[in-house]
């Protein structure tokens, strides 16, 4: 129902705005990422149920495929795991245990299902590869994601007061979390190599390939750099964590959304051909900015870990030594912002080029 989708959108936007305004007046629960007051959390649950009902009924009335099934599983998983945010125990250890059931199992659990299904859809559309081939890869990716990601939550349990065996569980399964992201890289490039179709929307294909690569390096490689318990003992809570978070968020969240926007918006707005060159320049500027930012934060984290955890210097004293890296991060942030503006402009503002007929037929869903 388009009407239900519009109502749900505005309700969600109002709830998000109300939460942010509340933060400014110190109305929050004080829990990072889950600081929304209880009434806003309940409103989010209602809006999420509206969204899931609309999506689920749409899928059930149409053709059911492995891609849509995995997508629905991921979306429902996101909603279900958010329910743990409603539990706010007074015991700090319990709070952190269930806090990570939301934060970690979103990022390295159910979101990987959503990301993989969207990437699979884009590969079919952009490369013309056979659906059966894509679905086999999809099953492998989600199997690896769930196998490694669920117990991989253990790398967040190292230092919060849980039993010591979590250091072994977390180290082993967190190491395996690299596998599904590497599989996505192989999958994406293999589909492009074997696909026989030359799709006119080159920018969407660029974002799709970039998504797999940046998610692998951000969530996979940079996550592995500090996931083993002996290393995490030194780097925990430093800028190494921030470097991992920035690159992982950009690759696994931002780029898959921009890939979908770049594919869908020209069709929805009937602006084909659109300014692909500007969009692709936006890709490289944004990606370069995030990459430079990641390296700046990584070097800052290494210096911070040594000075603070090895040399024993005070936190604020160490921060004074990291000023150069923070300025570099700021410059990279400006470049990233410019790249985002270029991408948004290319999608929303008509390019002035003459409309042309579609070059290739869409493969059957």
C-alpha contacts under 8 A as a table, 3 or more apart, distances in Angstrom:
res1	aa1	res2	aa2	distance
1	X	4	X	5.30
1	X	5	X	6.34
1	X	54	X	6.47
2	X	5	X	4.99
2	X	6	X	6.23
3	X	6	X	5.17
3	X	7	X	6.27
4	X	7	X	5.10
4	X	8	X	6.00
4	X	50	X	7.53
4	X	54	X	7.38
5	X	8	X	5.08
5	X	9	X	6.08
5	X	50	X	7.99
5	X	51	X	6.89
5	X	54	X	7.26
6	X	9	X	5.08
6	X	10	X	6.40
7	X	10	X	5.41
7	X	11	X	6.18
8	X	11	X	5.14
8	X	12	X	6.09
8	X	47	X	5.85
8	X	50	X	6.56
8	X	51	X	6.72
9	X	12	X	5.22
9	X	13	X	6.14
10	X	13	X	4.96
10	X	14	X	6.01
11	X	14	X	5.14
11	X	15	X	6.12
11	X	47	X	6.98
12	X	15	X	5.06
12	X	16	X	6.11
12	X	44	X	6.93
12	X	47	X	6.37
13	X	16	X	5.17
13	X	17	X	6.13
14	X	17	X	5.14
14	X	18	X	6.04
15	X	18	X	5.06
15	X	19	X	6.16
15	X	40	X	6.46
15	X	43	X	7.20
15	X	44	X	7.34
16	X	19	X	5.12
16	X	20	X	6.36
17	X	20	X	5.20
17	X	21	X	6.18
18	X	21	X	5.16
18	X	22	X	6.02
19	X	22	X	4.99
19	X	23	X	6.34
19	X	36	X	6.12
19	X	37	X	7.64
19	X	40	X	6.97
20	X	23	X	5.10
20	X	24	X	6.68
21	X	24	X	5.27
21	X	25	X	6.83
22	X	25	X	5.21
22	X	26	X	6.24
22	X	27	X	4.81
22	X	28	X	6.87
23	X	26	X	4.85
23	X	27	X	5.28
23	X	28	X	5.98
24	X	27	X	7.44
27	X	37	X	7.10
28	X	31	X	7.99
28	X	35	X	5.21
28	X	36	X	5.46
28	X	37	X	5.24
29	X	34	X	7.63
29	X	35	X	4.70
29	X	36	X	6.25
29	X	37	X	5.86
30	X	34	X	7.91
30	X	35	X	5.19
31	X	34	X	5.24
31	X	35	X	4.55
32	X	35	X	5.73
33	X	103	X	7.96
34	X	85	X	6.52
36	X	40	X	6.08
36	X	41	X	6.24
37	X	40	X	5.48
37	X	41	X	6.42
38	X	41	X	5.01
38	X	42	X	6.22
38	X	86	X	6.98
39	X	42	X	5.12
39	X	43	X	6.21
40	X	43	X	4.88
40	X	44	X	6.11
41	X	44	X	5.01
41	X	45	X	6.34
41	X	85	X	7.92
41	X	86	X	7.13
42	X	45	X	5.04
42	X	46	X	6.42
43	X	46	X	5.09
43	X	47	X	6.23
44	X	47	X	5.10
44	X	48	X	5.94
45	X	48	X	5.03
45	X	49	X	6.15
45	X	79	X	7.36
45	X	83	X	7.79
46	X	49	X	5.16
46	X	50	X	6.38
47	X	50	X	5.05
47	X	51	X	6.29
48	X	51	X	5.01
48	X	52	X	6.07
48	X	79	X	6.71
49	X	52	X	5.03
49	X	53	X	5.92
49	X	79	X	7.94
50	X	53	X	5.21
50	X	54	X	6.23
51	X	54	X	5.22
51	X	55	X	6.17
52	X	55	X	5.11
52	X	56	X	5.72
52	X	75	X	7.39
52	X	76	X	7.10
53	X	56	X	5.19
53	X	57	X	6.01
54	X	57	X	5.47
54	X	58	X	6.21
55	X	58	X	5.12
55	X	59	X	6.22
56	X	59	X	5.17
56	X	60	X	6.07
56	X	72	X	7.00
57	X	60	X	5.05
57	X	61	X	6.14
58	X	61	X	5.37
58	X	62	X	6.42
59	X	62	X	5.17
59	X	63	X	6.93
59	X	64	X	6.58
59	X	68	X	6.99
60	X	63	X	7.31
60	X	64	X	6.74
63	X	365	X	7.95
64	X	68	X	6.29
64	X	69	X	6.95
65	X	68	X	5.35
65	X	69	X	6.18
66	X	69	X	5.06
66	X	70	X	6.07
66	X	135	X	6.30
67	X	70	X	5.28
67	X	71	X	6.10
67	X	117	X	5.23
67	X	118	X	7.79
67	X	120	X	7.05
67	X	121	X	6.98
67	X	135	X	7.01
67	X	138	X	7.77
68	X	71	X	4.96
68	X	72	X	6.09
68	X	117	X	7.29
69	X	72	X	5.18
69	X	73	X	6.15
70	X	73	X	4.98
70	X	74	X	6.15
70	X	113	X	6.16
70	X	114	X	7.08
70	X	117	X	6.23
71	X	74	X	5.16
71	X	75	X	6.18
71	X	113	X	6.35
71	X	114	X	5.04
71	X	117	X	5.57
71	X	118	X	7.48
72	X	75	X	5.06
72	X	76	X	6.02
72	X	114	X	7.93
73	X	76	X	5.32
73	X	77	X	5.96
73	X	110	X	7.80
73	X	113	X	7.46
74	X	77	X	4.94
74	X	78	X	6.22
74	X	110	X	4.82
74	X	111	X	6.12
74	X	112	X	7.66
74	X	113	X	5.07
74	X	114	X	5.13
75	X	78	X	5.17
75	X	79	X	6.52
75	X	110	X	7.46
75	X	111	X	7.80
75	X	114	X	6.73
76	X	79	X	5.12
76	X	80	X	6.11
77	X	80	X	5.07
77	X	81	X	6.05
77	X	110	X	5.70
78	X	81	X	5.46
78	X	82	X	6.21
78	X	106	X	6.10
78	X	110	X	6.12
78	X	111	X	7.09
79	X	82	X	5.19
79	X	83	X	6.88
80	X	83	X	5.49
80	X	84	X	7.82
81	X	84	X	5.75
81	X	85	X	7.86
81	X	101	X	6.63
81	X	102	X	5.39
81	X	105	X	7.43
81	X	106	X	7.43
82	X	85	X	5.53
82	X	86	X	7.77
82	X	102	X	5.57
83	X	86	X	5.61
83	X	87	X	7.68
84	X	87	X	5.46
84	X	98	X	6.32
84	X	99	X	7.24
84	X	101	X	7.00
84	X	102	X	6.45
85	X	88	X	7.06
85	X	98	X	7.51
85	X	99	X	6.56
85	X	102	X	6.68
87	X	95	X	7.89
87	X	98	X	7.77
88	X	95	X	6.13
89	X	92	X	7.22
89	X	94	X	6.52
89	X	95	X	5.55
90	X	94	X	7.98
90	X	95	X	7.21
91	X	94	X	5.47
91	X	95	X	6.16
92	X	95	X	4.88
92	X	96	X	6.20
93	X	96	X	5.24
93	X	97	X	6.24
93	X	160	X	5.98
93	X	161	X	6.21
93	X	162	X	7.59
94	X	97	X	5.04
94	X	98	X	6.33
95	X	98	X	5.57
95	X	99	X	5.83
96	X	99	X	4.78
96	X	100	X	6.21
96	X	160	X	7.25
97	X	100	X	5.61
97	X	101	X	6.79
97	X	157	X	7.20
98	X	101	X	4.86
98	X	102	X	6.93
99	X	102	X	5.58
99	X	103	X	6.45
100	X	103	X	4.84
100	X	104	X	5.11
100	X	105	X	7.00
100	X	153	X	7.19
100	X	156	X	7.25
101	X	104	X	5.89
101	X	105	X	5.37
101	X	106	X	7.76
101	X	153	X	7.69
102	X	105	X	5.63
102	X	106	X	5.88
103	X	106	X	5.48
103	X	107	X	6.50
104	X	107	X	5.22
104	X	108	X	5.81
104	X	109	X	7.13
104	X	153	X	6.29
105	X	108	X	5.43
105	X	109	X	4.45
105	X	110	X	6.30
105	X	111	X	7.88
105	X	149	X	7.07
105	X	150	X	6.70
105	X	153	X	7.19
106	X	109	X	5.35
106	X	110	X	5.29
106	X	111	X	5.29
107	X	110	X	6.97
107	X	111	X	5.44
107	X	112	X	6.94
108	X	111	X	6.59
108	X	112	X	6.20
108	X	145	X	7.09
108	X	149	X	5.29
108	X	150	X	7.84
108	X	177	X	7.78
109	X	112	X	5.75
109	X	113	X	7.28
109	X	145	X	6.29
109	X	146	X	5.92
109	X	149	X	5.26
109	X	150	X	6.42
110	X	113	X	5.24
110	X	114	X	6.78
110	X	146	X	7.84
111	X	114	X	5.01
111	X	115	X	6.05
112	X	115	X	4.94
112	X	116	X	5.84
112	X	142	X	7.19
112	X	145	X	6.70
112	X	252	X	7.97
113	X	116	X	5.20
113	X	117	X	6.09
113	X	142	X	5.92
113	X	145	X	7.80
114	X	117	X	5.30
114	X	118	X	6.23
115	X	118	X	5.31
115	X	119	X	6.09
115	X	252	X	7.12
115	X	253	X	7.83
115	X	256	X	6.72
116	X	119	X	5.05
116	X	120	X	6.01
116	X	138	X	6.69
116	X	141	X	7.31
116	X	142	X	7.45
116	X	184	X	7.44
117	X	120	X	4.99
117	X	121	X	6.21
117	X	138	X	7.10
118	X	121	X	5.05
118	X	122	X	6.26
118	X	256	X	7.53
118	X	260	X	7.78
119	X	122	X	5.11
119	X	123	X	6.15
119	X	188	X	7.86
119	X	208	X	6.68
119	X	256	X	7.26
120	X	123	X	5.09
120	X	124	X	6.38
120	X	134	X	6.23
120	X	135	X	7.66
120	X	138	X	7.04
121	X	124	X	5.31
121	X	125	X	6.36
122	X	125	X	5.06
122	X	126	X	5.79
122	X	205	X	7.88
122	X	208	X	7.33
122	X	260	X	7.58
123	X	126	X	5.22
123	X	127	X	5.53
123	X	128	X	7.26
123	X	129	X	7.09
123	X	134	X	7.84
123	X	188	X	7.06
123	X	191	X	6.63
123	X	192	X	7.51
123	X	208	X	7.99
124	X	127	X	5.66
124	X	128	X	5.09
124	X	129	X	5.38
124	X	130	X	7.02
124	X	131	X	6.60
124	X	134	X	7.40
124	X	363	X	7.69
125	X	128	X	5.78
125	X	362	X	6.86
125	X	363	X	6.66
126	X	197	X	7.19
126	X	198	X	7.53
126	X	199	X	5.47
126	X	201	X	7.63
126	X	204	X	7.96
126	X	205	X	6.55
127	X	191	X	6.75
127	X	192	X	5.75
127	X	195	X	4.79
127	X	196	X	6.44
127	X	197	X	4.96
127	X	198	X	6.70
127	X	199	X	6.72
128	X	195	X	5.60
128	X	196	X	6.25
128	X	197	X	5.24
128	X	363	X	6.43
129	X	133	X	7.34
129	X	134	X	7.34
129	X	191	X	6.41
129	X	194	X	7.08
129	X	195	X	4.73
129	X	196	X	6.99
129	X	197	X	7.81
130	X	133	X	5.58
130	X	134	X	6.69
131	X	134	X	5.11
131	X	135	X	6.12
132	X	135	X	5.14
132	X	136	X	6.30
133	X	136	X	5.36
133	X	137	X	6.57
134	X	137	X	5.25
134	X	138	X	6.15
134	X	191	X	7.88
135	X	138	X	4.80
135	X	139	X	6.26
136	X	139	X	5.33
136	X	140	X	6.56
137	X	140	X	5.18
137	X	141	X	6.24
137	X	187	X	6.72
138	X	141	X	5.15
138	X	142	X	6.21
139	X	142	X	5.39
139	X	143	X	5.98
140	X	143	X	5.16
140	X	144	X	6.23
141	X	144	X	5.26
141	X	145	X	6.10
141	X	180	X	5.20
141	X	181	X	7.92
141	X	183	X	6.29
141	X	184	X	6.91
142	X	145	X	4.86
142	X	146	X	6.09
142	X	180	X	7.33
143	X	146	X	5.45
143	X	147	X	6.02
144	X	147	X	5.15
144	X	148	X	6.02
144	X	177	X	7.72
144	X	179	X	6.69
144	X	180	X	5.27
145	X	148	X	5.53
145	X	149	X	5.48
145	X	177	X	6.82
145	X	179	X	7.82
145	X	180	X	5.38
146	X	149	X	5.13
146	X	150	X	5.83
147	X	150	X	6.36
147	X	151	X	7.44
148	X	151	X	6.16
148	X	152	X	5.61
148	X	173	X	5.19
148	X	174	X	6.65
148	X	176	X	5.56
148	X	177	X	5.15
149	X	152	X	4.65
149	X	153	X	6.52
149	X	173	X	7.23
149	X	174	X	7.24
149	X	177	X	6.09
150	X	153	X	5.80
151	X	154	X	5.81
151	X	169	X	6.94
151	X	170	X	6.78
151	X	173	X	6.10
151	X	174	X	7.85
152	X	155	X	6.11
152	X	169	X	7.31
152	X	170	X	5.26
152	X	171	X	7.69
152	X	172	X	7.77
152	X	173	X	4.72
152	X	174	X	4.58
152	X	177	X	7.09
153	X	156	X	5.82
153	X	157	X	7.32
153	X	170	X	6.55
153	X	174	X	7.65
154	X	157	X	5.04
154	X	158	X	7.01
154	X	166	X	5.49
154	X	167	X	6.96
154	X	169	X	6.06
154	X	170	X	3.90
154	X	171	X	7.60
154	X	173	X	7.97
154	X	174	X	7.76
155	X	158	X	5.85
155	X	166	X	7.29
155	X	167	X	6.72
155	X	169	X	7.71
155	X	170	X	4.11
155	X	171	X	6.27
155	X	174	X	6.62
155	X	227	X	6.40
155	X	228	X	7.64
155	X	229	X	7.35
156	X	159	X	7.57
156	X	160	X	7.91
156	X	170	X	7.53
157	X	160	X	5.67
157	X	161	X	7.46
157	X	162	X	6.15
157	X	166	X	6.33
157	X	167	X	7.43
157	X	170	X	7.64
158	X	161	X	7.57
158	X	162	X	7.03
158	X	164	X	7.42
158	X	166	X	6.34
158	X	167	X	5.49
158	X	170	X	7.72
158	X	229	X	6.90
159	X	162	X	7.28
162	X	166	X	7.15
163	X	166	X	6.18
164	X	167	X	5.70
164	X	168	X	7.68
165	X	168	X	5.40
165	X	169	X	6.41
166	X	169	X	4.88
166	X	170	X	5.57
167	X	170	X	5.22
167	X	171	X	5.94
167	X	229	X	5.78
168	X	171	X	5.18
168	X	172	X	6.14
168	X	229	X	7.75
169	X	172	X	5.41
169	X	173	X	6.11
170	X	173	X	5.55
170	X	174	X	5.59
170	X	227	X	7.88
170	X	228	X	7.61
170	X	229	X	7.72
171	X	174	X	5.33
171	X	175	X	6.17
171	X	227	X	6.35
171	X	228	X	4.77
171	X	229	X	6.09
172	X	175	X	5.39
172	X	176	X	6.71
172	X	228	X	7.98
173	X	176	X	4.98
173	X	177	X	6.46
174	X	177	X	5.04
174	X	178	X	7.61
174	X	224	X	7.17
174	X	227	X	6.47
174	X	228	X	7.75
175	X	178	X	6.21
175	X	224	X	6.10
175	X	227	X	7.28
175	X	228	X	7.67
176	X	179	X	5.59
177	X	180	X	6.38
177	X	181	X	7.47
177	X	220	X	6.60
178	X	181	X	5.59
178	X	182	X	6.22
178	X	216	X	7.10
178	X	219	X	7.54
178	X	220	X	4.37
178	X	221	X	6.73
178	X	224	X	7.24
179	X	182	X	5.14
179	X	183	X	6.09
179	X	220	X	7.79
180	X	183	X	4.91
180	X	184	X	6.28
181	X	184	X	5.05
181	X	185	X	6.60
181	X	212	X	7.06
181	X	215	X	6.54
181	X	216	X	4.75
181	X	219	X	7.63
181	X	220	X	6.25
182	X	185	X	5.17
182	X	186	X	6.44
182	X	216	X	5.76
182	X	220	X	7.65
183	X	186	X	5.15
183	X	187	X	5.91
184	X	187	X	4.90
184	X	188	X	6.01
184	X	212	X	5.67
184	X	216	X	7.82
185	X	188	X	5.32
185	X	189	X	6.29
185	X	209	X	7.49
185	X	212	X	4.94
185	X	213	X	5.78
185	X	216	X	7.12
186	X	189	X	5.49
186	X	190	X	5.79
187	X	190	X	5.15
187	X	191	X	6.09
188	X	191	X	5.31
188	X	192	X	6.46
188	X	208	X	7.64
188	X	209	X	6.11
188	X	212	X	6.95
189	X	192	X	5.14
189	X	193	X	6.09
189	X	209	X	6.94
190	X	193	X	5.02
190	X	194	X	6.04
191	X	194	X	5.22
191	X	195	X	5.54
192	X	195	X	5.16
199	X	202	X	6.63
199	X	359	X	7.91
199	X	360	X	6.94
200	X	359	X	6.75
200	X	360	X	7.68
201	X	204	X	5.69
201	X	205	X	6.87
201	X	263	X	6.97
201	X	276	X	7.58
202	X	205	X	5.15
202	X	206	X	6.21
202	X	276	X	7.46
203	X	206	X	4.95
203	X	207	X	6.29
203	X	259	X	8.00
203	X	262	X	6.89
203	X	263	X	7.99
203	X	276	X	5.94
203	X	277	X	7.88
203	X	279	X	6.56
203	X	280	X	5.63
204	X	207	X	5.18
204	X	208	X	6.18
204	X	259	X	5.13
204	X	260	X	7.18
204	X	262	X	5.20
204	X	263	X	5.17
205	X	208	X	4.98
205	X	209	X	6.20
205	X	259	X	7.37
206	X	209	X	5.30
206	X	210	X	5.96
206	X	259	X	7.89
206	X	280	X	7.54
207	X	210	X	4.92
207	X	211	X	5.89
207	X	255	X	6.25
207	X	256	X	7.22
207	X	258	X	6.88
207	X	259	X	4.78
207	X	283	X	7.18
208	X	211	X	5.13
208	X	212	X	6.71
208	X	255	X	7.38
208	X	256	X	6.55
208	X	259	X	5.46
209	X	212	X	5.43
209	X	213	X	6.48
210	X	213	X	5.13
210	X	214	X	5.96
210	X	251	X	7.56
210	X	255	X	7.22
211	X	214	X	5.39
211	X	215	X	5.88
211	X	251	X	5.09
211	X	252	X	6.49
211	X	255	X	5.06
211	X	256	X	5.74
211	X	259	X	7.83
212	X	215	X	5.29
212	X	216	X	6.11
212	X	251	X	7.09
212	X	252	X	7.69
213	X	216	X	5.17
213	X	217	X	6.37
213	X	251	X	7.42
214	X	217	X	5.14
214	X	218	X	5.69
214	X	247	X	6.94
214	X	248	X	7.12
214	X	250	X	7.35
214	X	251	X	4.43
214	X	252	X	7.35
215	X	218	X	5.07
215	X	219	X	5.42
215	X	220	X	6.90
215	X	247	X	7.44
215	X	248	X	5.56
215	X	249	X	7.83
215	X	250	X	7.50
215	X	251	X	4.08
215	X	252	X	4.79
216	X	219	X	5.70
216	X	220	X	4.74
216	X	221	X	6.42
216	X	248	X	7.97
216	X	251	X	7.71
217	X	220	X	5.25
217	X	221	X	4.63
217	X	222	X	5.96
217	X	247	X	7.51
217	X	248	X	7.42
218	X	221	X	6.12
218	X	222	X	5.21
218	X	223	X	6.73
218	X	244	X	5.69
218	X	245	X	7.33
218	X	246	X	7.57
218	X	247	X	4.41
218	X	248	X	3.85
218	X	249	X	7.52
218	X	250	X	7.91
218	X	251	X	6.53
219	X	222	X	6.11
219	X	223	X	5.26
219	X	244	X	6.74
219	X	245	X	7.68
219	X	247	X	7.23
219	X	248	X	4.44
219	X	249	X	7.85
219	X	251	X	7.86
219	X	252	X	7.49
220	X	223	X	5.19
220	X	224	X	6.04
220	X	248	X	7.98
221	X	224	X	5.09
221	X	225	X	6.29
222	X	225	X	5.11
222	X	226	X	7.32
222	X	243	X	7.64
222	X	244	X	5.15
223	X	226	X	6.06
223	X	227	X	6.07
223	X	244	X	5.88
224	X	227	X	5.00
224	X	228	X	7.27
225	X	228	X	7.76
226	X	229	X	7.90
226	X	231	X	5.70
226	X	232	X	5.16
226	X	235	X	6.69
226	X	236	X	7.81
226	X	240	X	7.66
226	X	241	X	7.85
227	X	231	X	7.03
227	X	232	X	5.84
228	X	231	X	5.53
228	X	232	X	5.89
229	X	232	X	4.93
229	X	233	X	6.01
230	X	233	X	5.32
230	X	234	X	7.27
231	X	234	X	5.53
231	X	235	X	6.37
232	X	235	X	4.91
232	X	236	X	5.05
233	X	236	X	5.86
234	X	305	X	6.09
234	X	309	X	6.02
234	X	310	X	7.86
235	X	238	X	5.59
235	X	240	X	6.54
235	X	241	X	7.55
235	X	301	X	7.34
235	X	302	X	7.72
235	X	305	X	5.54
236	X	240	X	7.86
236	X	241	X	6.93
237	X	240	X	7.67
237	X	241	X	6.17
238	X	241	X	5.75
238	X	242	X	7.12
238	X	301	X	5.42
238	X	304	X	6.67
238	X	305	X	6.64
239	X	242	X	4.75
239	X	243	X	6.13
239	X	297	X	5.55
239	X	298	X	6.39
239	X	300	X	6.08
239	X	301	X	4.06
239	X	302	X	7.79
239	X	304	X	7.37
240	X	243	X	5.12
240	X	244	X	6.38
240	X	297	X	6.40
240	X	298	X	5.02
240	X	299	X	7.81
240	X	300	X	7.41
240	X	301	X	4.41
240	X	302	X	6.84
241	X	244	X	5.18
241	X	245	X	6.14
241	X	301	X	7.75
242	X	245	X	4.98
242	X	246	X	6.08
242	X	297	X	6.75
242	X	298	X	8.00
243	X	246	X	5.33
243	X	247	X	6.36
243	X	293	X	7.56
243	X	294	X	4.76
243	X	295	X	7.19
243	X	296	X	7.98
243	X	297	X	5.10
243	X	298	X	5.49
244	X	247	X	5.54
244	X	248	X	5.91
244	X	294	X	7.32
245	X	248	X	5.22
245	X	249	X	5.90
246	X	249	X	5.37
246	X	250	X	6.23
246	X	290	X	7.43
246	X	294	X	6.72
247	X	250	X	5.17
247	X	251	X	6.12
247	X	290	X	6.66
247	X	291	X	7.17
247	X	294	X	6.27
248	X	251	X	5.21
248	X	252	X	5.77
248	X	253	X	7.77
249	X	252	X	5.43
249	X	253	X	5.29
249	X	254	X	6.52
250	X	253	X	5.72
250	X	254	X	4.75
250	X	255	X	6.06
250	X	290	X	7.59
251	X	254	X	6.09
251	X	255	X	5.34
251	X	256	X	7.31
252	X	255	X	6.48
252	X	256	X	6.47
253	X	256	X	5.80
253	X	257	X	6.46
254	X	257	X	5.35
254	X	258	X	6.20
255	X	258	X	4.96
255	X	259	X	5.91
256	X	259	X	5.00
256	X	260	X	6.28
257	X	260	X	5.15
257	X	261	X	6.11
258	X	261	X	4.87
258	X	262	X	5.86
259	X	262	X	5.15
259	X	263	X	6.22
260	X	263	X	5.09
260	X	264	X	5.94
261	X	264	X	5.17
261	X	265	X	5.43
261	X	347	X	7.99
262	X	265	X	5.88
262	X	266	X	7.12
262	X	347	X	6.88
263	X	266	X	6.85
263	X	267	X	7.58
264	X	267	X	5.42
264	X	268	X	6.13
265	X	268	X	4.96
265	X	269	X	5.83
265	X	270	X	7.95
265	X	347	X	6.46
265	X	348	X	7.95
266	X	269	X	5.32
266	X	270	X	5.53
266	X	271	X	4.84
266	X	272	X	5.58
266	X	273	X	7.46
266	X	274	X	6.51
266	X	347	X	6.79
267	X	270	X	4.92
267	X	271	X	6.62
267	X	272	X	6.91
268	X	271	X	7.95
271	X	274	X	5.58
271	X	350	X	6.63
271	X	355	X	7.17
272	X	355	X	5.90
272	X	356	X	6.86
273	X	276	X	7.80
273	X	353	X	6.84
273	X	354	X	7.48
273	X	355	X	6.12
273	X	356	X	6.76
274	X	346	X	6.92
274	X	347	X	7.08
274	X	350	X	6.69
274	X	351	X	5.65
274	X	353	X	7.30
275	X	278	X	5.61
275	X	279	X	6.47
275	X	346	X	5.28
275	X	347	X	7.41
275	X	350	X	7.64
275	X	351	X	5.31
276	X	279	X	4.93
276	X	280	X	6.08
276	X	346	X	7.01
277	X	280	X	5.18
277	X	281	X	6.16
278	X	281	X	5.05
278	X	282	X	6.07
278	X	342	X	6.31
278	X	343	X	6.89
278	X	346	X	5.93
279	X	282	X	4.92
279	X	283	X	6.31
279	X	342	X	6.35
279	X	343	X	4.73
279	X	344	X	7.97
279	X	346	X	5.48
279	X	347	X	7.59
280	X	283	X	4.86
280	X	284	X	6.49
280	X	343	X	7.72
281	X	284	X	5.24
281	X	285	X	6.13
281	X	339	X	7.51
281	X	342	X	7.56
282	X	285	X	5.15
282	X	286	X	5.86
282	X	338	X	7.77
282	X	339	X	4.33
282	X	340	X	6.31
282	X	341	X	7.66
282	X	342	X	5.05
282	X	343	X	5.09
283	X	286	X	5.35
283	X	287	X	5.91
283	X	339	X	6.67
283	X	343	X	7.17
284	X	287	X	5.12
284	X	288	X	5.84
284	X	339	X	7.60
285	X	288	X	5.17
285	X	289	X	6.14
285	X	335	X	6.56
285	X	336	X	6.51
285	X	338	X	7.50
285	X	339	X	4.95
286	X	289	X	5.12
286	X	290	X	6.29
286	X	335	X	6.56
286	X	336	X	4.33
286	X	337	X	7.15
286	X	338	X	7.31
286	X	339	X	4.43
286	X	340	X	6.26
287	X	290	X	5.20
287	X	291	X	6.01
287	X	336	X	7.22
288	X	291	X	5.05
288	X	292	X	6.07
288	X	335	X	7.95
288	X	336	X	7.58
289	X	292	X	5.28
289	X	293	X	6.07
289	X	332	X	4.56
289	X	333	X	6.31
289	X	334	X	7.77
289	X	335	X	5.24
289	X	336	X	4.74
290	X	293	X	4.94
290	X	294	X	6.06
290	X	332	X	6.56
290	X	333	X	7.22
290	X	336	X	6.31
291	X	294	X	5.06
291	X	295	X	6.40
292	X	295	X	5.25
292	X	296	X	6.16
292	X	329	X	7.50
292	X	332	X	6.08
293	X	296	X	5.12
293	X	297	X	6.19
293	X	328	X	7.10
293	X	329	X	4.87
293	X	330	X	7.94
293	X	332	X	5.30
293	X	333	X	7.02
294	X	297	X	5.21
294	X	298	X	6.00
295	X	298	X	4.88
295	X	299	X	6.15
296	X	299	X	5.40
296	X	300	X	6.16
296	X	325	X	5.46
296	X	326	X	7.54
296	X	328	X	6.39
296	X	329	X	6.07
297	X	300	X	4.87
297	X	301	X	5.96
297	X	325	X	6.70
297	X	326	X	7.62
297	X	329	X	7.04
298	X	301	X	5.01
298	X	302	X	6.28
299	X	302	X	5.11
299	X	303	X	6.27
299	X	325	X	7.62
300	X	303	X	5.25
300	X	304	X	5.98
300	X	322	X	6.08
300	X	325	X	5.92
301	X	304	X	4.90
301	X	305	X	5.91
302	X	305	X	5.16
302	X	306	X	6.33
303	X	306	X	5.29
303	X	307	X	6.13
303	X	322	X	7.86
304	X	307	X	5.25
304	X	308	X	5.65
304	X	309	X	7.68
304	X	318	X	6.38
304	X	319	X	7.77
304	X	322	X	7.60
305	X	308	X	5.43
305	X	309	X	5.25
305	X	310	X	6.86
306	X	309	X	5.64
306	X	310	X	4.88
306	X	311	X	6.21
307	X	310	X	5.84
307	X	311	X	4.81
307	X	312	X	6.31
307	X	313	X	5.76
307	X	318	X	6.56
308	X	311	X	5.79
308	X	312	X	4.86
308	X	313	X	4.77
308	X	314	X	6.30
308	X	315	X	6.55
308	X	318	X	6.52
309	X	312	X	5.42
309	X	313	X	7.54
313	X	317	X	6.58
313	X	318	X	6.47
314	X	317	X	5.17
314	X	318	X	6.19
315	X	318	X	5.23
315	X	319	X	6.31
316	X	319	X	4.89
316	X	320	X	6.53
317	X	320	X	5.48
317	X	321	X	7.14
318	X	321	X	5.26
318	X	322	X	6.79
319	X	322	X	5.16
319	X	323	X	6.87
320	X	323	X	5.82
321	X	324	X	7.71
322	X	325	X	5.48
322	X	326	X	6.47
323	X	326	X	5.13
323	X	327	X	6.33
324	X	327	X	5.19
324	X	328	X	6.29
325	X	328	X	4.99
325	X	329	X	6.15
326	X	329	X	4.88
326	X	330	X	6.20
327	X	330	X	4.97
327	X	331	X	6.33
328	X	331	X	5.16
328	X	332	X	6.25
329	X	332	X	5.06
329	X	333	X	6.11
330	X	333	X	4.95
330	X	334	X	6.39
331	X	334	X	5.16
331	X	335	X	6.47
332	X	335	X	5.08
332	X	336	X	6.15
333	X	336	X	4.94
333	X	337	X	6.17
334	X	337	X	5.09
334	X	338	X	6.30
335	X	338	X	5.12
335	X	339	X	6.27
336	X	339	X	5.11
336	X	340	X	6.27
337	X	340	X	5.10
337	X	341	X	6.30
338	X	341	X	5.16
338	X	342	X	6.35
339	X	342	X	5.06
339	X	343	X	6.37
340	X	343	X	5.12
340	X	344	X	6.17
341	X	344	X	5.17
341	X	345	X	5.92
342	X	345	X	5.14
342	X	346	X	6.12
343	X	346	X	5.18
343	X	347	X	6.46
344	X	347	X	5.27
344	X	348	X	6.10
345	X	348	X	5.34
345	X	349	X	5.40
346	X	349	X	5.89
346	X	350	X	7.48
346	X	351	X	7.30
347	X	350	X	7.67
350	X	353	X	7.86
358	X	361	X	7.26
